[in-house]
Amino acid sequence: MAATIINCITVIIGSLIGLVFHARISESIKEVVFISSGFVSLLVGLSMALGTQSYLIIMFSIVLGGTAGYLLNIEGGILNLGSFFERLVNRGKKQGQNGSGHTPSKDFALGFLNASVLFCVGAMTIVGAIKAGAEGDYELILIKSVMDGFMAVMFTAAYGIGVIFSAVTILVYQGGFTLAGAWLAPQIGEAGLIELSAVGGVLVMMIGINLLHLREIKTSNFLPALLIVPVLTALSPWISELFSNVLR
């Protein structure tokens, strides 16, 4: 868990640095930060998604996972959690309207949501946490910690202090994978990790699209895809064999 705690600390430090910029920069500069963060997210997500060995697995995982997420309204639940954290910070304060067209309340919740998804869906999170738990190898998580710290600066400059609470998500999610690392590694397998990373890349691209205001996508509703993709990956040899027998 030591590496995960370090990861949380780097996100908190990056968020505090970004908060200084958030308080001082104009709305036009914030727009530049949104655009920059959006394109970086698209680039990172695309590089992850292109590592897939089966676009069909990605498609079915996203479709099935997204359907489940919309039925469960996962995004609404995470936004409510972000709003809860905000009330703890700003208890009794009256919320106004800022110049960007977002209320500070919405910015807080979106900052928490988008940062939580970005910091937790990548291959480095899953693989790094499993290696830390199973082998005591912290290198990947430490590299990820530095990267997350820099992204926290950009996201907090855009959204505000809500990003800092994504450290809680990292502690629970990444910490859980670390504690379960020895058991999870053989269950997921190398192929499963590859496809898990690819689906995570699609989710990161969705964040980029949201940051660029191209379309409002409820990214968190697609999180169940991360649970479905290892199952489909494990079943794919049997499915392929079944279709081969049917087509003979």
Secondary structure, 3 states (H helix, E strand, C coil): CHHHHHHHHHHHHHHHHHHHHHHHCCHHHHHHHHHHHHHHHHHHHHHHHCCCCCHHHHHHHHHHHHHHHHHHCHHHHHHHHHHHHHHHHCCCCCCCCCCCCCCHHHHHHHHHHHHHHHHHCCHHHHHHHHHHHHHCCCHHHHHHHHHHHHHHHHHHHHHCHHHHHHHHHHHHHHHHHHHCHHHHHHHHHHHHHHHHHHHHHHHHHHHHHHHCCCCCCCHHHHCCHHHHHHHHHHHHHHHHHHHHHHHC
